């Protein structure tokens, strides 16, 4: 055999595994960036939701003077959810659980506010409240869609981390599983009712 053939064989034996590792690594990075982008979309919608709530409370406050405790609970839950959203990291399971729990708490207090608002016909017919209701309903739909997209991206990433041979490359480069954005209580699966 000539020296050139031997050199080509050696280069091929080295190059093929290196190219394979690079390809798998780049695929994992692409999937990780996809779920991080999907989480950014959730973040945008949650921020919008959190920004609507003070307007909702202010509008309701004019009609619901005797429901101060409920209105304050909504603001406290909104502040907790905002703080959890600001500290959420899709690569950190604890912060994602904290975000899901804070959002569940916010949903619960909003549900109580909407239930109480049924007793105030003037509030239900207020134009500003109707507009806020429409915006909040739209935002809730966008949050749900963004959450689904995020969870799909996380599932694809986590599948790649667990499947052979990409799991070997993932372990070599310390890729860690991402955390789904899931509800932690069955009662949270019910949608927030925003009807007045």
Secondary structure, DSSP 8 states (H G I E B T S, - for coil): --HHHHHHHHHHHHHHHHHHHHHHHHHHHHHHHHHHHHHHHHHHHHHHHHHHHHHHHHHHHHH-GGGHHHHHHHHHHHHHHHHHHHH--TT-HHHHHHHHHHHHHHHHHHHHHHHHHTT-HHHHH-HHHHHHHHHHHHHHHHHHHHHHHHHHHHHHHHHHHHSTTHHHHHHHTT---------SSGGGGS------
